[in-house]
Every structure is written in structure tokens, then in C-alpha cells.
Amino acid sequence: MKRLKNKVALITQAGSNFGRVLAEAYAKEGADLFLQDWRERKAAVEKNAHSIAKETGRTVIAGVYDLTSGNGAHRMTRHAIRQFGRIDILINTAMHGGHGIIFDIPEEEWDLTIDRGLKSYFLTMQNVGEEMARVGYGKIINITSIVGRIGSGGALPWGACRGGVDALTYAAAQALGEYGVRVVGLARGATESTPYPEEAYKERLLRIPFGRLATEDDVIGPAIFLATEESDWVNGSIIYADGGYAHAAATDREHRATEYPLKRRGLRRSKKPREPDFLDTQVS
């Protein structure tokens, strides 16, 4: 079943891994696409547009626009409207890294991270959202990150950017909801494609109970659901497709699973006493 048949989706920074994967998935579900990216990524987004159109038979247009300016966002929106007549779905995936030791992060890195990863979200929602408001319906999905919720001392610009996206999503859901436009966030977590050092990779695995980091494909199902009418009552929420990472406290090694699938029974019905808790051993 083509769940997005005859829909038009505009996807920003679609030359990236996440933008490409979502574009492919939407086209396979029947959507026509307008794909944006930055000038230095022109070849990547045009390549993605060509391959997706060839594979799926859908109409796929690529455009290079600077979404850090209102003029760029307006021109992109007008281009998409001229091409397709409407925009049913907007997916914001734009980002720039912004990692490092706090004392080493240059001001230019902060500015680029916020401009591309936060300001562009506002400007696209402002322009595309206005077109959606004119017809009384639309879906806006802001790709965000778990660092919008949790703190990372090595990702100050990135964390501030994604925290801003979360707050912007909550507010835009109210501002645009009165016009029938739904706005949600889709938060991703640690992914296999990120070149983590071995120690950092293992640290992240400890917070995901499924024994692996995410792939870009792990956001496809939620992203399709959020674009359909099935999710019309989901508005102003951040959906976490992160394997549980963002809500995980530390789990001590002795409490971790040791066999798959489970063979032994738990001790709750056994006469064997449970191991004493740290608090049990404290004497007042």
C-alpha cells in the first residue's frame, strides 16, 4: 500500500544520509519530492534526486538554497509550489556538527550550527507553513537529536541547536495547529555511521539494550507514520527513535543480561535472599 500516494514532500539537506534515506522511503510510499541542500553539497543532492527518481518513478526535484536567510527559504518554497502546486509534508533535517571542548569551539562554529540547524527550521516552517495554512492541512517533521534532551559536555553548539529545535517544535505546533498544520519532532540517537572512537562507541552501547547503535533506516517507520493521517492527533511531541538511549540511566554490569534468549527463572519466588542493596548496608 502506498501510504503517501500523491503527496508532495519537501526535505531539507537531502544530500545527507538521513535526508537521502527519508527521501527514498517517501518516494517508495508514493510521494513526489523536492530536495534541498547547501551549495557545497549540490552534487550529492542532485545525485540522490536522480537515483530516487529512476528507482521509484516519482518526480524528484533538487534545489540549492541557503535556508539561513528568509529570502532563500521563500525562493525555495515558491519553486516547490510552482513545480507541484502544493507542499503536504515538510521534513527539516538540516544540521551542522558543533562539537568539541568548550574552550576550543570558535564563534564561527557556533554561528553555523545555530544558523543551519535551528534558524533554517524556523524559516522553512514560516514559509512552507504559510502555504499549508492556506489549504488548512499539512505535516511538519523536525528531525532533532537526543542531545536536545540530555547534556553532552562535548557538544555545546549541537546540544543548544537541537534543544532549540525541540522548543521551536512545541511552539510551532501551537502556532500552526490552529490552521490544521501538525508539527512534531523526531529525535534520533547514536548511529553506526558516526565514526566514534572505540571507547565512545562502547559507552553508547551501554545505554541501548538492543546491542547495537542505530542505522539511518531506523527512523523510516516513525517518519512515515508521522507523515500520514494516522498520526493526525500527534502534535507538539518529540518522538524518540533512539533505542531508549535518551531515557537510560546507568545499568550496573551485574544487572545486565547474560543469556539470550532467557533460560533461567528470576529469583523473586526463590528462598534465596536477594543481593543486598547499597542502601541496605548503610547504618545511621
C-alpha positions as a Markdown table, in Angstrom:
| # | Residue | x | y | z |
|---|---|---|---|---|
| 1 | Met | 0.0 | 0.0 | 0.0 |
| 2 | Lys | 1.3 | 3.4 | -0.9 |
| 3 | Arg | 0.8 | 5.3 | 2.3 |
| 4 | Leu | 1.9 | 8.7 | 0.8 |
| 5 | Lys | 0.4 | 8.3 | -2.6 |
| 6 | Asn | 0.0 | 11.7 | -4.4 |
| 7 | Lys | 1.6 | 13.6 | -1.6 |
| 8 | Val | 4.4 | 16.2 | -2.0 |
| 9 | Ala | 7.2 | 16.2 | 0.5 |
| 10 | Leu | 9.9 | 18.9 | 0.8 |
| 11 | Ile | 13.0 | 17.6 | 2.5 |
| 12 | Thr | 15.9 | 19.8 | 3.6 |
| 13 | Gln | 19.6 | 18.8 | 3.4 |
| 14 | Ala | 18.6 | 15.8 | 1.4 |
| 15 | Gly | 22.1 | 15.1 | 0.3 |
| 16 | Ser | 22.9 | 13.8 | 3.7 |
| 17 | Asn | 22.5 | 10.3 | 5.0 |
| 18 | Phe | 19.3 | 10.9 | 6.9 |
| 19 | Gly | 17.8 | 13.2 | 4.2 |
| 20 | Arg | 18.5 | 10.6 | 1.5 |
| 21 | Val | 17.1 | 7.7 | 3.4 |
| 22 | Leu | 13.9 | 9.5 | 4.2 |
| 23 | Ala | 13.6 | 10.8 | 0.6 |
| 24 | Glu | 13.9 | 7.2 | -0.7 |
| 25 | Ala | 11.4 | 5.9 | 1.8 |
| 26 | Tyr | 8.8 | 8.6 | 1.0 |
| 27 | Ala | 9.2 | 8.1 | -2.8 |
| 28 | Lys | 8.7 | 4.4 | -2.4 |
| 29 | Glu | 5.4 | 5.2 | -0.5 |
| 30 | Gly | 4.2 | 7.2 | -3.5 |
| 31 | Ala | 5.3 | 10.8 | -2.7 |
| 32 | Asp | 6.8 | 13.3 | -5.1 |
| 33 | Leu | 9.8 | 15.1 | -3.7 |
| 34 | Phe | 11.5 | 18.5 | -3.6 |
| 35 | Leu | 15.0 | 18.0 | -2.1 |
| 36 | Gln | 17.1 | 21.0 | -0.8 |
| 37 | Asp | 20.7 | 21.2 | 0.2 |
| 38 | Trp | 23.5 | 23.7 | 0.5 |
| 39 | Arg | 25.7 | 24.9 | -2.3 |
| 40 | Glu | 28.8 | 22.8 | -1.3 |
| 41 | Arg | 26.5 | 19.7 | -1.4 |
| 42 | Lys | 25.0 | 20.4 | -4.8 |
| 43 | Ala | 26.4 | 17.3 | -6.4 |
| 44 | Ala | 25.2 | 15.0 | -3.6 |
| 45 | Val | 21.6 | 16.2 | -3.6 |
| 46 | Glu | 21.4 | 16.1 | -7.4 |
| 47 | Lys | 22.7 | 12.6 | -7.4 |
| 48 | Asn | 20.2 | 11.5 | -4.8 |
| 49 | Ala | 17.3 | 13.1 | -6.7 |
| 50 | His | 18.3 | 11.4 | -10.0 |
| 51 | Ser | 18.7 | 7.9 | -8.4 |
| 52 | Ile | 15.5 | 8.1 | -6.4 |
| 53 | Ala | 13.5 | 9.2 | -9.5 |
| 54 | Lys | 15.0 | 6.4 | -11.5 |
| 55 | Glu | 14.3 | 3.8 | -8.9 |
| 56 | Thr | 10.8 | 4.8 | -8.0 |
| 57 | Gly | 9.4 | 6.6 | -11.0 |
| 58 | Arg | 8.4 | 9.6 | -8.9 |
| 59 | Thr | 9.0 | 13.2 | -9.7 |
| 60 | Val | 12.0 | 14.4 | -7.7 |
| 61 | Ile | 13.4 | 17.9 | -8.0 |
| 62 | Ala | 16.7 | 19.1 | -6.4 |
| 63 | Gly | 17.3 | 22.7 | -5.4 |
| 64 | Val | 20.2 | 24.5 | -3.8 |
| 65 | Tyr | 19.1 | 27.2 | -1.4 |
| 66 | Asp | 20.6 | 29.0 | 1.5 |
| 67 | Leu | 17.9 | 28.5 | 4.2 |
| 68 | Thr | 19.8 | 30.7 | 6.7 |
| 69 | Ser | 18.1 | 33.7 | 5.1 |
| 70 | Gly | 14.4 | 34.4 | 4.7 |
| 71 | Asn | 14.9 | 35.1 | 1.0 |
| 72 | Gly | 16.4 | 31.7 | 0.4 |
| 73 | Ala | 13.6 | 29.9 | 2.3 |
| 74 | His | 11.0 | 32.0 | 0.4 |
| 75 | Arg | 12.5 | 31.2 | -3.0 |
| 76 | Met | 12.7 | 27.5 | -2.3 |
| 77 | Thr | 9.1 | 27.4 | -1.2 |
| 78 | Arg | 8.0 | 29.3 | -4.3 |
| 79 | His | 10.0 | 26.9 | -6.5 |
| 80 | Ala | 8.3 | 23.9 | -4.9 |
| 81 | Ile | 4.8 | 25.4 | -5.2 |
| 82 | Arg | 5.4 | 26.3 | -8.9 |
| 83 | Gln | 6.6 | 22.7 | -9.5 |
| 84 | Phe | 3.9 | 20.8 | -7.6 |
| 85 | Gly | 1.2 | 23.2 | -6.7 |
| 86 | Arg | 1.3 | 22.4 | -3.0 |
| 87 | Ile | 3.5 | 21.0 | -0.2 |
| 88 | Asp | 1.9 | 18.4 | 2.0 |
| 89 | Ile | 4.9 | 17.4 | 4.1 |
| 90 | Leu | 8.0 | 19.3 | 5.3 |
| 91 | Ile | 10.9 | 17.4 | 6.8 |
| 92 | Asn | 13.6 | 19.5 | 8.3 |
| 93 | Thr | 16.9 | 17.5 | 8.6 |
| 94 | Ala | 19.4 | 20.4 | 8.2 |
| 95 | Met | 22.3 | 20.4 | 10.6 |
| 96 | His | 25.9 | 21.2 | 11.2 |
| 97 | Gly | 28.0 | 19.4 | 13.9 |
| 98 | Gly | 29.3 | 21.8 | 16.5 |
| 99 | His | 31.3 | 19.5 | 18.8 |
| 100 | Gly | 34.5 | 20.0 | 20.8 |
| 101 | Ile | 35.9 | 21.0 | 24.1 |
| 102 | Ile | 34.1 | 24.2 | 25.3 |
| 103 | Phe | 37.3 | 26.3 | 25.3 |
| 104 | Asp | 38.2 | 25.3 | 21.8 |
| 105 | Ile | 34.9 | 26.0 | 20.0 |
| 106 | Pro | 35.2 | 29.0 | 17.7 |
| 107 | Glu | 32.4 | 31.5 | 17.4 |
| 108 | Glu | 32.0 | 30.7 | 13.7 |
| 109 | Glu | 31.3 | 27.1 | 14.6 |
| 110 | Trp | 28.5 | 28.2 | 17.0 |
| 111 | Asp | 27.0 | 30.5 | 14.4 |
| 112 | Leu | 27.0 | 27.9 | 11.6 |
| 113 | Thr | 25.5 | 25.3 | 13.9 |
| 114 | Ile | 22.6 | 27.5 | 15.0 |
| 115 | Asp | 22.0 | 29.1 | 11.6 |
| 116 | Arg | 21.8 | 25.8 | 9.7 |
| 117 | Gly | 20.3 | 23.6 | 12.4 |
| 118 | Leu | 17.9 | 26.0 | 14.1 |
| 119 | Lys | 17.3 | 29.2 | 12.1 |
| 120 | Ser | 16.6 | 27.3 | 8.9 |
| 121 | Tyr | 14.0 | 25.3 | 10.7 |
| 122 | Phe | 12.2 | 28.4 | 11.7 |
| 123 | Leu | 12.4 | 30.0 | 8.3 |
| 124 | Thr | 11.2 | 26.9 | 6.4 |
| 125 | Met | 8.3 | 26.4 | 8.9 |
| 126 | Gln | 7.4 | 30.1 | 8.4 |
| 127 | Asn | 7.3 | 29.9 | 4.6 |
| 128 | Val | 6.1 | 26.4 | 4.0 |
| 129 | Gly | 3.8 | 26.5 | 7.0 |
| 130 | Glu | 2.1 | 29.5 | 5.5 |
| 131 | Glu | 1.3 | 27.6 | 2.3 |
| 132 | Met | 0.0 | 24.7 | 4.4 |
| 133 | Ala | -2.2 | 27.1 | 6.4 |
| 134 | Arg | -3.8 | 28.3 | 3.1 |
| 135 | Val | -5.2 | 24.8 | 2.5 |
| 136 | Gly | -5.8 | 24.0 | 6.1 |
| 137 | Tyr | -3.6 | 21.0 | 6.5 |
| 138 | Gly | 0.0 | 19.8 | 6.5 |
| 139 | Lys | 2.6 | 17.8 | 8.3 |
| 140 | Ile | 5.9 | 19.2 | 9.5 |
| 141 | Ile | 8.5 | 16.8 | 10.9 |
| 142 | Asn | 11.6 | 18.3 | 12.5 |
| 143 | Ile | 14.5 | 15.9 | 12.8 |
| 144 | Thr | 16.2 | 16.5 | 16.1 |
| 145 | Ser | 18.5 | 14.6 | 18.4 |
| 146 | Ile | 18.7 | 13.1 | 21.8 |
| 147 | Val | 21.1 | 15.9 | 22.8 |
| 148 | Gly | 18.2 | 18.3 | 22.8 |
| 149 | Arg | 17.2 | 16.5 | 26.0 |
| 150 | Ile | 20.4 | 15.2 | 27.5 |
| 151 | Gly | 23.6 | 17.2 | 28.2 |
| 152 | Ser | 26.8 | 16.5 | 26.4 |
| 153 | Gly | 29.9 | 18.4 | 27.5 |
| 154 | Gly | 31.5 | 17.8 | 24.1 |
| 155 | Ala | 28.5 | 19.1 | 22.1 |
| 156 | Leu | 27.6 | 22.5 | 23.3 |
| 157 | Pro | 26.6 | 24.1 | 20.0 |
| 158 | Trp | 24.9 | 20.9 | 18.8 |
| 159 | Gly | 23.0 | 20.5 | 22.0 |
| 160 | Ala | 21.9 | 24.1 | 22.1 |
| 161 | Cys | 20.8 | 23.8 | 18.5 |
| 162 | Arg | 18.8 | 20.6 | 19.0 |
| 163 | Gly | 17.3 | 21.8 | 22.3 |
| 164 | Gly | 16.2 | 24.9 | 20.4 |
| 165 | Val | 14.6 | 22.7 | 17.7 |
| 166 | Asp | 12.6 | 20.9 | 20.4 |
| 167 | Ala | 11.4 | 24.2 | 21.9 |
| 168 | Leu | 10.6 | 25.6 | 18.4 |
| 169 | Thr | 8.6 | 22.4 | 17.6 |
| 170 | Tyr | 6.5 | 22.8 | 20.8 |
| 171 | Ala | 5.7 | 26.4 | 20.0 |
| 172 | Ala | 5.1 | 26.0 | 16.2 |
| 173 | Ala | 2.7 | 23.1 | 16.9 |
| 174 | Gln | 0.5 | 25.6 | 18.8 |
| 175 | Ala | 1.0 | 28.5 | 16.3 |
| 176 | Leu | 0.3 | 26.4 | 13.2 |
| 177 | Gly | -2.1 | 23.9 | 14.8 |
| 178 | Glu | -5.0 | 26.4 | 14.6 |
| 179 | Tyr | -4.6 | 26.2 | 10.8 |
| 180 | Gly | -4.7 | 22.4 | 10.7 |
| 181 | Val | -0.9 | 22.0 | 10.4 |
| 182 | Arg | 0.7 | 19.4 | 12.6 |
| 183 | Val | 4.2 | 19.9 | 13.9 |
| 184 | Val | 6.3 | 17.2 | 15.5 |
| 185 | Gly | 9.9 | 16.3 | 16.3 |
| 186 | Leu | 11.6 | 13.0 | 15.5 |
| 187 | Ala | 14.7 | 12.5 | 17.7 |
| 188 | Arg | 17.5 | 10.2 | 16.6 |
| 189 | Gly | 20.3 | 8.9 | 18.7 |
| 190 | Ala | 23.8 | 7.4 | 18.3 |
| 191 | Thr | 24.3 | 5.8 | 14.8 |
| 192 | Glu | 26.6 | 3.3 | 13.3 |
| 193 | Ser | 27.7 | 5.7 | 10.6 |
| 194 | Thr | 29.2 | 8.2 | 13.1 |
| 195 | Pro | 32.9 | 7.5 | 13.4 |
| 196 | Tyr | 33.1 | 7.1 | 17.2 |
| 197 | Pro | 36.4 | 6.1 | 18.8 |
| 198 | Glu | 36.2 | 2.6 | 20.3 |
| 199 | Glu | 35.8 | 3.8 | 23.8 |
| 200 | Ala | 33.0 | 6.2 | 22.9 |
| 201 | Tyr | 31.3 | 3.5 | 20.8 |
| 202 | Lys | 31.2 | 1.1 | 23.7 |
| 203 | Glu | 30.0 | 3.9 | 26.1 |
| 204 | Arg | 27.0 | 4.4 | 23.8 |
| 205 | Leu | 26.2 | 0.7 | 23.6 |
| 206 | Leu | 25.8 | 0.6 | 27.3 |
| 207 | Arg | 22.7 | 2.8 | 27.0 |
| 208 | Ile | 21.0 | 0.9 | 24.3 |
| 209 | Pro | 19.6 | -2.5 | 25.3 |
| 210 | Phe | 19.5 | -4.0 | 21.8 |
| 211 | Gly | 23.2 | -4.5 | 21.5 |
| 212 | Arg | 23.7 | -2.1 | 18.5 |
| 213 | Leu | 23.7 | 1.5 | 17.5 |
| 214 | Ala | 21.1 | 2.8 | 15.1 |
| 215 | Thr | 21.2 | 2.9 | 11.4 |
| 216 | Glu | 19.6 | 5.7 | 9.3 |
| 217 | Asp | 16.9 | 3.2 | 8.4 |
| 218 | Asp | 15.6 | 3.1 | 12.0 |
| 219 | Val | 13.9 | 6.4 | 11.6 |
| 220 | Ile | 12.0 | 5.4 | 8.4 |
| 221 | Gly | 9.0 | 3.8 | 10.1 |
| 222 | Pro | 8.3 | 6.6 | 12.5 |
| 223 | Ala | 8.9 | 9.2 | 9.8 |
| 224 | Ile | 6.3 | 7.6 | 7.5 |
| 225 | Phe | 3.8 | 7.3 | 10.3 |
| 226 | Leu | 4.1 | 10.9 | 11.3 |
| 227 | Ala | 3.5 | 12.0 | 7.7 |
| 228 | Thr | 0.3 | 10.1 | 7.3 |
| 229 | Glu | -3.2 | 10.9 | 8.5 |
| 230 | Glu | -2.9 | 8.1 | 11.0 |
| 231 | Ser | -0.9 | 10.4 | 13.2 |
| 232 | Asp | -3.2 | 13.4 | 13.0 |
| 233 | Trp | -3.7 | 13.5 | 16.7 |
| 234 | Val | 0.1 | 13.6 | 17.3 |
| 235 | Asn | 1.1 | 17.3 | 17.6 |
| 236 | Gly | 3.7 | 19.2 | 19.5 |
| 237 | Ser | 5.5 | 16.0 | 20.6 |
| 238 | Ile | 9.1 | 14.8 | 20.3 |
| 239 | Ile | 9.1 | 11.1 | 19.2 |
| 240 | Tyr | 12.3 | 9.3 | 20.2 |
| 241 | Ala | 13.7 | 6.7 | 17.7 |
| 242 | Asp | 16.8 | 6.2 | 19.7 |
| 243 | Gly | 16.6 | 2.6 | 21.1 |
| 244 | Gly | 16.0 | 4.0 | 24.6 |
| 245 | Tyr | 19.2 | 6.0 | 24.8 |
| 246 | Ala | 17.9 | 9.4 | 25.9 |
| 247 | His | 15.9 | 7.9 | 28.8 |
| 248 | Ala | 18.5 | 5.5 | 30.1 |
| 249 | Ala | 20.2 | 5.7 | 33.5 |
| 250 | Ala | 23.4 | 3.7 | 34.1 |
| 251 | Thr | 22.8 | -0.1 | 34.4 |
| 252 | Asp | 25.4 | -1.8 | 36.6 |
| 253 | Arg | 27.2 | -4.7 | 34.8 |
| 254 | Glu | 25.9 | -7.3 | 37.3 |
| 255 | His | 22.4 | -6.4 | 36.4 |
| 256 | Arg | 22.8 | -6.8 | 32.7 |
| 257 | Ala | 21.5 | -9.7 | 30.6 |
| 258 | Thr | 23.9 | -12.7 | 30.4 |
| 259 | Glu | 21.9 | -15.1 | 28.2 |
| 260 | Tyr | 19.8 | -14.7 | 25.0 |
| 261 | Pro | 17.1 | -15.9 | 25.0 |
| 262 | Leu | 16.4 | -16.1 | 28.7 |
| 263 | Lys | 16.7 | -19.6 | 30.1 |
| 264 | Arg | 16.8 | -19.3 | 33.9 |
| 265 | Arg | 13.9 | -18.0 | 36.0 |
| 266 | Gly | 14.1 | -15.0 | 38.2 |
| 267 | Leu | 14.7 | -15.2 | 42.0 |
| 268 | Arg | 11.6 | -13.5 | 43.1 |
| 269 | Arg | 9.9 | -16.8 | 44.1 |
| 270 | Ser | 13.1 | -18.4 | 45.5 |
| 271 | Lys | 14.0 | -18.7 | 49.1 |
| 272 | Lys | 17.5 | -17.4 | 48.2 |
| 273 | Pro | 17.7 | -13.8 | 49.5 |
| 274 | Arg | 18.2 | -11.1 | 47.0 |
| 275 | Glu | 21.6 | -9.4 | 46.9 |
| 276 | Pro | 21.7 | -6.5 | 49.5 |
| 277 | Asp | 21.2 | -3.1 | 48.1 |
| 278 | Phe | 23.8 | -0.4 | 48.8 |
| 279 | Leu | 21.2 | 1.5 | 50.9 |
| 280 | Asp | 20.5 | -1.6 | 53.0 |
| 281 | Thr | 24.1 | -1.7 | 54.2 |
| 282 | Gln | 24.1 | 1.8 | 55.5 |
| 283 | Val | 24.0 | 2.3 | 59.2 |
| 284 | Ser | 22.5 | 5.5 | 60.5 |
